[in-house]
Amino acid sequence: MTTMFAPEITLSLLVRIEADGGRYKASCPAIDVASAGRSIDEALTNINNAVEMRLEEWVDRGTLLDELKQRDVPFVHGRHTDLSAHADIKPGVLAVTLNPSVHVGMAMQADPRD
C-alpha cells in the first residue's frame, strides 16, 4: 500500500489590524479568530499563529473544506502567494491579505489495486 498526501490549497484571508489604546488588535473575521500585540508586527505575528492554529484544528477534525465553504472563504488548489481579498476598510485600519497554504487532510492509504 502506498501512502499519499492530500492536495494542498491556498486561502485568501483578510486580516484587520487597528490601534487600541497603545496596543494593536488583529482579527480575521472570515474564520473567527482574533489576537493582539504591542506593535503592528507583533499583532501580525500573533494573528498568523491564531489563523494557523484554527486551520490545523479543522484539518485534524477533517472538516477544513466544509468550514471554508460554509464561511465563503476563497481558496485555490496548489500553493500561491498572490491571492487578494477585498473588503470595505474604514480609515485607520490596516488590512493585510494572508495566503496560507494548507494540506487538505491527513495521509491517505492508496488502494492496493491501483
N, C-alpha and C positions, 0 to 999 in steps of 0.2 A: 504494500500500500504506500502511496506517495502522499506526503503532506503538502498541501498548497495553502497559500495565504490569501485571504480575501482581498479584493481590489482596494486601492487607495482612492479617497476622494479629497477634494479641496473645497472648503467652505468660504463663503463671503460673509463676514460678520462685522457689523458696525459697532464700534466702541465709543462711548461718550466719556469725556473727562472734563470735569468742571471744578473750579476753585470753591472751597467751602471752609471759611474760617481758618486759613493758614494750612489747610490740607487740600488734597485733590481727590474727589470722588470719581470712581470709574465704574461704568456699567455696560453690560452687553444685554440689552433688553430682549433680543431675539431668543436667547437661551436662558434668560432669567438668572444672570449672575451679576454680582457687584463686588467691588473692592475699594480700597483707598490707599493713599500713600502720602508721604510728606513732600514729595516732588512729583512733577509730571512723569518723569522716568520711573520712579518707584510705583506710581499708580498704574502705569502701563505694564510694568513687570508683574505686578500683583494680579491685574485683570487677565493677563496672558495665562498665568498659573491657574486662576479660577476657571477660565474657559477650558483649559486642558483637562482639569480635573472633572468638569461636567461631561466633556466628551468621552473621557475614559470610562466614566461611570456608565454612560449609555452603551458604549462598546461592550463592557463587561456584562451588562444585562442583556445584550443582544437586541437593543431597541434603537440604536443610533439612527438608522434611516427613517424609522417610523416617527421618532421625536423630531427630526429635522423637517420632515414633510408636514407634520402636524403644525409646526410653527412657521411654515413657509420660508425656511432658511434655504437660500440658493446654494447649490453645490454642483460641482462637475467631477467627472471621473478623472483620475490621474492627479499629478502634482502640478500646481500652478501658483504663481506669485503675483499675478497681475489682475486679479478679480477685484471689482469695485462694488461698493454698496452705496445706495442713495437714500438719503433721508433729509427731512427739513430740520436743520440745526439752528437753534436760536443763537444770537450773538453772545460771545463769551464762552462758548462751549467748543472744546476741541473734539473733532471727530476723526477717528482712525479706523481704517479697514484692516481687519486681520484676515489672513488667508491660511489658517491652519490646515495641514494635511493629516488625514486620519485613516488608519486601516479600518475598513468597514466591519470586520468581525474577527473572531478567533480563527486559529488554524483549522482547516477542514481536512478530513480524510478523503482522498480521491477514491473513486470506485475502482477496485482492482480489475474490473472488466474493461476499463478504458485503456 
